[in-house]
């Protein structure tokens, strides 16, 4: 089963690649690595949730936002390589979490992204990860996800 079929089986649809909000490109390929730019929880041009974790946004809502971000990153990856079967491994995921000063659940929020990647890519979706709390993110979103993938 291809990653695209797994996405469909999850009841998801790969979105159009989100247009850059500033002076950058969605992906850069160097050798057999593809780096995605940070992806935010935007669906069909609409920000899905705003605010900070531990204040306006709860952990489950943050996980759902991270999942949307990861799906957007997968869409950017597919746009770069053509078919997701070209992905040999998700190497690294970085999840930025806009957090209230006393919020320490960034790893739990990041699980939303990590779990989606595991569901889509199986063993190849297991990755190294950083979950980083930050003061704010673009568009007041609570989560931003970037990844590095090894491709064939």
Secondary structure by P-SEA (a helix, b strand, c coil): ccaaaaaaaaccccccccccccccccccccccbbbbccccccccccccccccccccccaaaaaaaaaaaaaaaaaaaaaacccccccccccbbbbbbbcccccccccccaaaaaaaaaaacccccbbbbbbbbcccccccccbbbbbbbbcc
